[in-house]
Amino acid sequence: MMSHQQVAEAFIALGQRLRQLPEDELERLCNGAAARNSWFIASHVRQALDGIAHMLAPDALRQWLAAYDLPVAQPKTIGVIMAGNIPLAGFHDFLCVLLSGHRLAAKMSSQDNFLLPQLAEMLFEMAPELRERVQWTEQLKAADAIIATGSDNSSRYFQYYFGKYPHIIRQNRVSAAVLDGSETPEELAGLAYDAMLYFGLGCRSIAKLFVPEDYDFTPFLQQTEKLADLVDNHKYRNNYDYQKSIFLVNRVPHLDSGFVLLNENEALASPMSVIYYQYYRSREEVMQLLAAQADKLQCVAAHDNRLFSRTVAFGQTQMPGIADYADGTDTMAFLLRV
């Protein structure tokens, strides 16, 4: 059986291959994903692949793995129910299960069942022994532990069916940003990218802005106008037109860049094509607002990294590192104690 280090080197080699994919191979992956899910436009698939290549950088992966006490593996079957909201949403769980020495029984989302098997085949070419440790399945029949990602509603079903097993069950999360008015054009451009990539469907997509009173939204809206290609999709446009019509008919005050709508609202999760905003009066107030909704926040973009435990720079929410676990739950530590 392959050692943890040998599996890690195989993933490092996969990252290197992804960084060197020829254009025709990239196009094949993009076209295959889009043929199965029209939300997966080429620029989003390319970003997802770039993000995984970044995650598998040699120094980062080895340093991350070195933080764990890796025992001689006693392989168990880990059932993983994967999300399909953004391309390759299940890759990190795939990585963790194999690196921890276990077998993977993966139930992929019907919305994202093409890309991960393609990457797995690349991995198997470099490490054939891993093939027998991966099973793609439509129904989880036998597993020693469960990792399930879904909506708040589906999480209740997961808890009912899998609660007797060791488990990680993830629910809906979104991300937010805290602005103070001193952001540079480059930071606002990064924030716009954080919000609009993947049509705002990812848990790391910015859905809510916390802003000081009398904040001028014009510079941010100007940056969103430059990213029209990220939302160049008829389904997104239909959502935008629908949300705009609702605001207009109901005379709801809002701001409009032509591609995204801003609406003052205390809720955290906003509809597609809409970003909510909320005013704050002090640093202490915004910290309290974030703390009160910590279980619904994946990360926060801000200048001050003391505002929230998972704070990142503007433009970085969609580029998680290998140790940036969904829901803040250490997947690797969980797998090593199963």
Phi, psi and chi 1 to 4 in degrees:
 res  aa     phi    psi   chi1   chi2   chi3   chi4
   1 MET       -  142.2 -177.9  173.8  175.5      -
   2 MET   -66.7  142.9  -63.2  178.1   69.5      -
   3 SER   -77.1  166.6   67.9      -      -      -
   4 HIS   -57.8  -41.0  -59.4  -71.3      -      -
   5 GLN   -67.1  -37.7  -73.4   71.3   25.7      -
   6 GLN   -66.0  -39.8  -72.7  172.6  -39.0      -
   7 VAL   -64.9  -41.0  176.9      -      -      -
   8 ALA   -60.4  -42.3      -      -      -      -
   9 GLU   -65.8  -32.4  -67.6  -54.9  -46.5      -
  10 ALA   -65.2  -41.8      -      -      -      -
  11 PHE   -68.1  -36.7  -86.3  103.9      -      -
  12 ILE   -61.1  -41.6  -72.3  170.5      -      -
  13 ALA   -64.4  -35.6      -      -      -      -
  14 LEU   -62.9  -43.5  173.3   62.3      -      -
  15 GLY   -59.5  -41.6      -      -      -      -
  16 GLN   -63.3  -40.7 -179.2   66.7   20.1      -
  17 ARG   -64.8  -40.7  177.6  165.3  176.7  179.0
  18 LEU   -62.8  -35.5  -67.4  176.4      -      -
  19 ARG   -69.3  -18.8  -75.9 -174.2  -74.8  -85.2
  20 GLN  -115.5   16.5  -63.0  175.4  -18.1      -
  21 LEU   -60.0  129.7  -81.3  179.5      -      -
  22 PRO   -67.3  158.1   22.2  -31.0      -      -
  23 GLU   -59.5  -38.1 -175.0   60.9   28.8      -
  24 ASP   -67.0  -32.6   61.5  -20.8      -      -
  25 GLU   -71.0  -40.3 -179.8   67.6    0.7      -
  26 LEU   -60.3  -43.8  -86.7  171.1      -      -
  27 GLU   -63.9  -38.1  -72.1 -173.3    6.0      -
  28 ARG   -62.7  -43.4 -174.6 -174.0   70.6   81.4
  29 LEU   -66.0  -43.6  -67.3  173.6      -      -
  30 CYS   -63.6  -45.0  -69.1      -      -      -
  31 ASN   -66.3  -39.5  -68.5  -21.9      -      -
  32 GLY   -65.1  -39.0      -      -      -      -
  33 ALA   -68.3  -44.5      -      -      -      -
  34 ALA   -66.4  -32.1      -      -      -      -
  35 ALA   -65.4  -25.7      -      -      -      -
  36 ARG   -99.7  -19.7  -66.3  160.5  175.6   81.9
  37 ASN  -153.4  108.2 -174.5  -17.8      -      -
  38 SER   -69.6  -11.8   58.4      -      -      -
  39 TRP   -72.5  -21.3  -72.3  113.8      -      -
  40 PHE   -88.0   76.5  -71.8    4.4      -      -
  41 ILE   -74.9  162.5   62.4  173.7      -      -
  42 ALA   -57.6  -43.6      -      -      -      -
  43 SER   -64.3  -32.0   59.9      -      -      -
  44 HIS   -73.2  -40.6  -66.9 -179.4      -      -
  45 VAL   -63.8  -42.8  173.2      -      -      -
  46 ARG   -61.4  -40.8  -72.0  171.0 -179.0  -99.1
  47 GLN   -63.7  -41.7  172.1   60.7   36.6      -
  48 ALA   -62.9  -41.7      -      -      -      -
  49 LEU   -66.5  -40.6  -67.9  169.1      -      -
  50 ASP   -61.9  -40.1  -73.9  -15.5      -      -
  51 GLY   -63.8  -38.1      -      -      -      -
  52 ILE   -71.4  -40.4  -73.5  172.9      -      -
  53 ALA   -59.9  -40.2      -      -      -      -
  54 HIS   -63.0  -42.7  167.9   75.5      -      -
  55 MET   -62.5  -32.9 -173.6 -177.3  -65.2      -
  56 LEU   -94.2   17.8  -60.8  179.0      -      -
  57 ALA   -58.9  135.6      -      -      -      -
  58 PRO   -52.9  -51.7  -26.0   33.7      -      -
  59 ASP   -63.8  -42.3  -70.2  -14.5      -      -
  60 ALA   -65.0  -44.7      -      -      -      -
  61 LEU   -67.2  -44.7 -169.0  147.4      -      -
  62 ARG   -64.9  -41.2  -67.8 -179.5 -176.0  128.8
  63 GLN   -64.2  -41.9 -177.6  177.9   -1.0      -
  64 TRP   -61.9  -46.1  166.6   70.7      -      -
  65 LEU   -67.0  -32.0 -157.0   57.8      -      -
  66 ALA   -66.0  -17.6      -      -      -      -
  67 ALA   -76.5   -9.3      -      -      -      -
  68 TYR  -109.3  146.0  -63.0   94.8      -      -
  69 ASP   -85.2  104.4 -179.4   16.0      -      -
  70 LEU   -95.3  103.8  -60.0  172.9      -      -
  71 PRO   -76.1  169.0   30.5  -34.9      -      -
  72 VAL   -61.8  125.6  175.9      -      -      -
  73 ALA   -66.4  136.2      -      -      -      -
  74 GLN  -116.6   88.9  -65.2 -179.2  -32.3      -
  75 PRO   -58.5  132.1  -21.5   33.1      -      -
  76 LYS  -123.8  165.1  -64.8 -176.9  178.6  179.5
  77 THR   -94.2  120.9  -61.6      -      -      -
  78 ILE  -106.5  116.4  -48.5  -61.5      -      -
  79 GLY   -84.4  126.9      -      -      -      -
  80 VAL  -123.6  119.0  179.4      -      -      -
  81 ILE   -97.1  114.8  -59.8  173.6      -      -
  82 MET   -98.5  146.9  -62.6  179.1  172.4      -
  83 ALA   -79.5  164.9      -      -      -      -
  84 GLY  -134.9   23.6      -      -      -      -
  85 ASN   -73.4  -32.0   52.2  -35.3      -      -
  86 ILE  -134.3  160.3   65.4  172.6      -      -
  87 PRO   -60.1  132.7  -23.1   33.2      -      -
  88 LEU    62.4   34.6  -69.7  162.0      -      -
  89 ALA   -60.9  -25.7      -      -      -      -
  90 GLY   -92.3    3.9      -      -      -      -
  91 PHE   -63.6  -42.3  179.7   83.4      -      -
  92 HIS   -62.7  -38.8 -165.5  -89.7      -      -
  93 ASP   -66.1  -40.4  -71.4  -26.2      -      -
  94 PHE   -55.6  -47.3  171.4   82.5      -      -
  95 LEU   -61.6  -49.5  167.2   74.2      -      -
  96 CYS   -64.8  -42.2  -71.3      -      -      -
  97 VAL   -61.4  -45.7  170.4      -      -      -
  98 LEU   -71.3  -38.4  -67.4 -178.0      -      -
  99 LEU   -67.7  -28.0  -83.7  175.6      -      -
 100 SER   -80.6   -5.6   62.1      -      -      -
 101 GLY    95.2    5.8      -      -      -      -
 102 HIS   -94.2  175.2  -65.9  -56.0      -      -
 103 ARG   -96.5  145.7  -63.2  179.7  -64.8  -91.9
 104 LEU  -109.8  127.4  170.7   70.1      -      -
 105 ALA  -114.5  102.7      -      -      -      -
 106 ALA  -104.2  124.4      -      -      -      -
 107 LYS  -102.2  101.6 -174.8 -177.0 -173.4  -55.3
 108 MET   -80.5  154.1  -67.1 -179.9  -70.0      -
 109 SER   -69.2  144.0  165.7      -      -      -
 110 SER   -64.9  -16.6   60.4      -      -      -
 111 GLN   -81.5  -15.1  -58.3  -62.7  -53.5      -
 112 ASP  -149.6   67.5 -174.6   21.2      -      -
 113 ASN  -118.7   19.4   57.5    9.2      -      -
 114 PHE  -111.2  -48.3  171.8   73.1      -      -
 115 LEU   -68.4  -45.0  -70.4  168.9      -      -
 116 LEU   -62.7  -45.3 -174.2   55.5      -      -
 117 PRO   -59.8  -31.0  -27.9   37.6      -      -
 118 GLN   -65.8  -44.8  -64.0  -66.4  -49.1      -
 119 LEU   -67.6  -35.8  -93.5   60.5      -      -
 120 ALA   -61.8  -40.4      -      -      -      -
 121 GLU   -62.5  -38.6  -74.3  -59.3  -40.1      -
 122 MET   -61.7  -41.3  -63.7  179.4 -166.0      -
 123 LEU   -65.2  -42.3 -179.0   69.3      -      -
 124 PHE   -65.4  -30.3  -60.0  154.6      -      -
 125 GLU   -61.8  -33.5  -70.8  175.9   13.7      -
 126 MET   -91.4  -23.7  -65.3  173.1  -81.1      -
 127 ALA  -141.8   78.1      -      -      -      -
 128 PRO   -57.0  -28.4  -23.7   33.8      -      -
 129 GLU   -62.4  -23.7  -67.2  176.4   51.9      -
 130 LEU   -73.2  -20.8  -67.9  177.7      -      -
 131 ARG   -57.6  -40.3 -175.3 -177.1  -63.5  -84.0
 132 GLU   -73.6   -7.4   62.9 -173.3   32.6      -
 133 ARG  -100.5    5.6  -71.5  170.2   49.3 -168.4
 134 VAL  -124.6  128.4  175.5      -      -      -
 135 GLN  -130.4  127.4  175.4 -170.5    4.8      -
 136 TRP   -94.0  127.3  -47.1  111.2      -      -
 137 THR  -138.1  152.6 -178.0      -      -      -
 138 GLU   -91.5  -18.0  -70.5  -61.5  -43.1      -
 139 GLN  -146.5  127.2 -175.1  175.1    3.3      -
 140 LEU   -80.7  110.7  -67.0  177.9      -      -
 141 LYS  -102.3  -34.1  -64.5 -178.5  178.5  178.8
 142 ALA  -145.5  119.6      -      -      -      -
 143 ALA  -150.2  150.8      -      -      -      -
 144 ASP   -90.9  -20.1  -61.2  -62.0      -      -
 145 ALA  -156.5  160.6      -      -      -      -
 146 ILE  -131.0  136.8  -64.0  -70.9      -      -
 147 ILE  -122.2  119.4  -60.2  173.2      -      -
 148 ALA  -130.9  132.7      -      -      -      -
 149 THR  -121.0  128.7  -56.4      -      -      -
 150 GLY  -166.4 -161.2      -      -      -      -
 151 SER   -83.3  173.4   66.5      -      -      -
 152 ASP   -60.0  -37.2  -70.1  -12.1      -      -
 153 ASN   -67.8  -49.3  -74.1  -27.3      -      -
 154 SER   -65.5  -28.9   62.8      -      -      -
 155 SER   -61.5  -30.5   69.3      -      -      -
 156 ARG   -68.0  -38.3  -71.0 -167.8  -75.3  -90.2
 157 TYR   -67.7  -41.6  -68.7  100.5      -      -
 158 PHE   -59.4  -42.5  -65.4  154.5      -      -
 159 GLN   -63.6  -39.1 -172.9   69.0   46.5      -
 160 TYR   -66.7  -46.4  175.7   78.9      -      -
 161 TYR   -80.8  -33.0  -74.2  110.1      -      -
 162 PHE  -116.0    6.0  -57.1  121.5      -      -
 163 GLY   -60.5  -24.1      -      -      -      -
 164 LYS   -79.2  -12.8   62.2 -176.8  178.2 -178.7
 165 TYR   -96.4  154.7  -58.0   97.9      -      -
 166 PRO   -55.5  135.0  -22.0   33.3      -      -
 167 HIS  -153.9  156.6   61.0  -94.8      -      -
 168 ILE  -122.2  121.5  -65.8  174.9      -      -
 169 ILE  -121.1  117.5  -65.3  176.2      -      -
 170 ARG  -102.4  146.9  -54.0 -174.5 -176.0  114.0
 171 GLN  -116.2 -174.5  -59.9  175.0  -45.8      -
 172 ASN   -61.4  136.0  -75.4  -16.1      -      -
 173 ARG  -141.2  154.2  -69.2 -147.0  177.5 -162.2
 174 VAL  -134.8  178.5  -62.9      -      -      -
 175 SER  -124.8  160.6  -65.7      -      -      -
 176 ALA  -135.8  170.5      -      -      -      -
 177 ALA  -134.9  144.9      -      -      -      -
 178 VAL  -113.7  118.0  178.7      -      -      -
 179 LEU  -106.2  147.2  -52.0  179.1      -      -
 180 ASP  -121.9    1.2   58.2   23.4      -      -
 181 GLY    94.8   -7.3      -      -      -      -
 182 SER  -100.5    8.7   68.6      -      -      -
 183 GLU   -65.5  140.0  -69.3   76.0   24.5      -
 184 THR   -80.1  162.7   66.0      -      -      -
 185 PRO   -55.4  -35.9  -27.4   35.8      -      -
 186 GLU   -66.5  -39.7  -67.5   75.2   18.8      -
 187 GLU   -68.2  -39.3  -72.6  175.0  -35.7      -
 188 LEU   -67.3  -34.8  -68.3  176.8      -      -
 189 ALA   -63.6  -41.1      -      -      -      -
 190 GLY   -64.1  -39.6      -      -      -      -
 191 LEU   -64.0  -41.9  175.2   61.4      -      -
 192 ALA   -60.4  -40.6      -      -      -      -
 193 TYR   -64.5  -43.5 -167.9   78.4      -      -
 194 ASP   -56.1  -38.5  -69.7  -22.3      -      -
 195 ALA   -79.6  -36.5      -      -      -      -
 196 MET   -99.5  -18.5  -62.2  173.7   72.0      -
 197 LEU   -61.5  143.7 -175.0   66.6      -      -
 198 TYR    60.3   24.0  -55.0  129.5      -      -
 199 PHE    59.0   21.6  -56.5  111.3      -      -
 200 GLY    77.3   13.2      -      -      -      -
 201 LEU   -86.1  -11.9  -70.7  169.8      -      -
 202 GLY   -85.4  157.0      -      -      -      -
 203 CYS   -69.2  -17.0   65.4      -      -      -
 204 ARG   -98.6    7.9  -58.0 -176.5   69.7   88.6
 205 SER   -79.5  136.0  -61.5      -      -      -
 206 ILE   -73.3  117.1  -60.4  -65.3      -      -
 207 ALA  -110.7  -12.2      -      -      -      -
 208 LYS  -144.9  136.8  176.2   73.8  173.9  -82.5
 209 LEU  -114.4  130.5  -54.6  177.2      -      -
 210 PHE  -102.4  122.0  -67.1   94.5      -      -
 211 VAL  -131.1  151.6  -62.0      -      -      -
 212 PRO   -70.2  158.6   23.6  -31.3      -      -
 213 GLU   -59.3  143.9  -66.1  178.3  -44.0      -
 214 ASP    67.0   24.2  -60.4  -38.3      -      -
 215 TYR   -66.3  139.2 -179.0   79.7      -      -
 216 ASP   -94.9  110.9 -179.6    9.7      -      -
 217 PHE   -81.5   -9.7  -72.4   97.8      -      -
 218 THR   -55.6  -47.6  -57.1      -      -      -
 219 PRO   -60.2  -37.4  -25.8   36.4      -      -
 220 PHE   -68.1  -44.8  172.8   67.0      -      -
 221 LEU   -61.0  -36.0  -71.1  171.4      -      -
 222 GLN   -63.3  -34.7  -70.4  172.4  -20.1      -
 223 GLN   -71.6  -36.3  -65.3  -61.0  -28.5      -
 224 THR   -65.3  -31.1   66.6      -      -      -
 225 GLU   -62.0  -27.0  -66.8  172.0    5.7      -
 226 LYS   -78.5   -8.1  -60.5  175.9 -176.9  178.9
 227 LEU  -111.2   29.0  -62.6  176.0      -      -
 228 ALA   -57.3  -31.2      -      -      -      -
 229 ASP   -65.3  -25.8   60.7  -48.2      -      -
 230 LEU   -69.9  -23.8  -76.4 -179.1      -      -
 231 VAL  -119.0   28.2  -69.6      -      -      -
 232 ASP   -81.8   78.0 -175.8   17.1      -      -
 233 ASN  -153.2  131.1  178.2  -77.2      -      -
 234 HIS   -63.8  -31.6   71.0  -79.7      -      -
 235 LYS   -69.5  -38.9  -66.4  172.1   71.4  173.9
 236 TYR   -64.6  -45.2  177.2   88.2      -      -
 237 ARG   -59.1  -38.6  173.8   59.6   68.2  172.7
 238 ASN   -62.0  -41.2  -71.0  -18.3      -      -
 239 ASN   -64.7  -43.5  -83.3  -89.9      -      -
 240 TYR   -60.3  -48.4  164.7   82.1      -      -
 241 ASP   -61.6  -39.8  -70.3  -20.0      -      -
 242 TYR   -64.8  -49.6  172.8   75.9      -      -
 243 GLN   -62.6  -39.2  -65.0  -63.1  -24.8      -
 244 LYS   -64.6  -42.1 -177.3  174.2 -179.9  177.1
 245 SER   -63.8  -37.4   67.9      -      -      -
 246 ILE   -62.6  -45.2  -67.0  -63.9      -      -
 247 PHE   -61.3  -43.3  -73.0  157.9      -      -
 248 LEU   -68.8  -46.2  -68.0  173.4      -      -
 249 VAL   -62.9  -39.9  168.1      -      -      -
 250 ASN   -90.6    2.7  -66.1  -43.7      -      -
 251 ARG    55.4   44.3  -62.0 -176.8  179.3  179.8
 252 VAL   -85.2  123.0  176.5      -      -      -
 253 PRO   -60.3  135.6  -22.2   33.6      -      -
 254 HIS  -159.8  165.3   64.1  -80.4      -      -
 255 LEU  -114.5  148.7  -59.9  171.7      -      -
 256 ASP  -139.1  121.7 -177.3    3.2      -      -
 257 SER   -92.4   -6.2   74.1      -      -      -
 258 GLY    96.5  -11.5      -      -      -      -
 259 PHE  -135.2  -22.5  -58.3   98.6      -      -
 260 VAL  -145.9  147.7   67.0      -      -      -
 261 LEU  -112.1  139.6  -57.5  158.8      -      -
 262 LEU  -111.4  133.5  -61.0 -175.5      -      -
 263 ASN  -140.2  132.6  169.9 -121.4      -      -
 264 GLU   -73.2  122.0 -175.8  176.3    1.8      -
 265 ASN  -162.2  137.8 -162.9  -54.2      -      -
 266 GLU   -79.9  -12.5  -67.4 -172.2   -1.9      -
 267 ALA   -66.0  159.4      -      -      -      -
 268 LEU   -94.7  -47.5 -164.7   60.4      -      -
 269 ALA   -90.6  123.9      -      -      -      -
 270 SER  -106.1  157.1   58.4      -      -      -
 271 PRO   -67.3  160.6  -13.4   26.1      -      -
 272 MET   -55.3  137.6 -179.1 -177.2  -67.5      -
 273 SER    80.2    0.1   77.5      -      -      -
 274 VAL  -121.4  137.0  179.0      -      -      -
 275 ILE  -117.6  124.7  -58.5  173.1      -      -
 276 TYR   -80.9  153.8  -72.1  153.5      -      -
 277 TYR  -137.5  156.9   65.3   87.5      -      -
 278 GLN  -146.1  136.5 -177.4  174.0  -14.1      -
 279 TYR   -82.7  148.3  -67.2  108.8      -      -
 280 TYR  -131.9  157.1   67.6   88.3      -      -
 281 ARG  -107.6  -19.1  -71.3  171.1  -63.0 -132.3
 282 SER  -153.9  162.5   67.4      -      -      -
 283 ARG   -60.5  -40.8 -179.6  176.0 -179.5  -85.8
 284 GLU   -62.9  -39.6  -69.0   69.4   26.8      -
 285 GLU   -64.3  -45.0 -178.9 -174.8   10.7      -
 286 VAL   -68.7  -33.6   77.1      -      -      -
 287 MET   -62.6  -39.7  -73.6 -176.1   70.3      -
 288 GLN   -66.4  -39.4  -69.0  174.5    0.6      -
 289 LEU   -62.8  -41.9  -69.8  168.7      -      -
 290 LEU   -68.8  -43.4  -65.0  174.1      -      -
 291 ALA   -62.4  -36.3      -      -      -      -
 292 ALA   -67.6  -21.8      -      -      -      -
 293 GLN  -119.6   24.1  -57.5 -177.5   85.1      -
 294 ALA   -59.0  -33.6      -      -      -      -
 295 ASP   -75.7   -4.9   62.1  -20.2      -      -
 296 LYS  -111.8   -3.2  -67.7  -63.6 -178.6 -177.4
 297 LEU  -102.9  129.5  -77.0  167.7      -      -
 298 GLN   -82.3  -49.5 -176.1   60.4   42.9      -
 299 CYS  -156.5  169.4   63.4      -      -      -
 300 VAL  -132.7  130.7  171.2      -      -      -
 301 ALA   -92.7  128.6      -      -      -      -
 302 ALA  -167.6  164.5      -      -      -      -
 303 HIS   -74.0  -41.1  -79.1  146.5      -      -
 304 ASP   -92.6  108.1 -173.7  -10.2      -      -
 305 ASN   -77.8    2.0   60.5   14.7      -      -
 306 ARG   -92.2   -3.6  -63.7  168.0  -63.5  176.2
 307 LEU   -70.7  -30.8  -68.6  174.0      -      -
 308 PHE  -155.0  151.0 -169.3   70.7      -      -
 309 SER   -66.9  -27.3   58.9      -      -      -
 310 ARG  -116.7   65.9  -64.1 -178.1  -64.0  -81.3
 311 THR   -98.5  137.1  -58.1      -      -      -
 312 VAL  -131.0  168.1  -61.3      -      -      -
 313 ALA   -74.5  157.3      -      -      -      -
 314 PHE   -60.2  135.7  -62.8  106.6      -      -
 315 GLY    88.7    1.5      -      -      -      -
 316 GLN  -116.8   -0.3  -64.9  -59.8  -52.8      -
 317 THR   -65.8  -29.6   71.6      -      -      -
 318 GLN   -91.2    9.3  -57.5  -75.6   11.8      -
 319 MET  -123.6   65.9  -71.4  -69.0  -72.2      -
 320 PRO   -66.4  144.8   26.3  -35.5      -      -
 321 GLY   -79.7  173.1      -      -      -      -
 322 ILE   -66.3  -23.7 -163.6  166.9      -      -
 323 ALA   -95.7    6.3      -      -      -      -
 324 ASP   -88.7   87.6  -68.8  -33.7      -      -
 325 TYR   -78.4  143.9  -64.2  103.4      -      -
 326 ALA   -59.6  135.9      -      -      -      -
 327 ASP    64.1    6.8  -69.8   16.6      -      -
 328 GLY    73.1    9.7      -      -      -      -
 329 THR   -93.1  124.3  -59.6      -      -      -
 330 ASP   -71.7   98.1 -169.9  -34.2      -      -
 331 THR   -62.8  -40.7  -49.5      -      -      -
 332 MET   -65.4  -43.6 -164.0   66.6  173.9      -
 333 ALA   -62.1  -40.5      -      -      -      -
 334 PHE   -58.7  -47.1  165.0   78.0      -      -
 335 LEU   -66.7  -31.7  -69.5  166.4      -      -
 336 LEU   -76.7  -14.6  -68.0  174.8      -      -
 337 ARG  -109.1    1.9   64.1  174.0 -179.4  -96.6
 338 VAL   -63.4      -  167.1      -      -      -
